[in-house]
């Protein structure tokens, strides 16, 4: 068994060089992809925040318009709300 492991471990010099070069190339490619994704996220995050704020402002404007329309509808329909006044100074 030990002889088989020694024979497998004694591969040629060029095979080791090629293996190290392939491993180094994969490491460089992985690092380049990581840096690209990092820069892309730094560019896209502010854009996504700006779009979210703009969308939220649109929702708020729409809700305000609906509330305003609701106020006009309630006054036009003649709705009366009854309430009891409680004096807490007693």
Secondary structure, DSSP 8 states (H G I E B T S, - for coil): -HHHHHHHHS--HHHHHHHHHHHHHHHHHHHHHHHHHHHHHHHHHHHHHHHHHHHHHHHHHHHHHHHHHHHHHHHHHT---------TT-
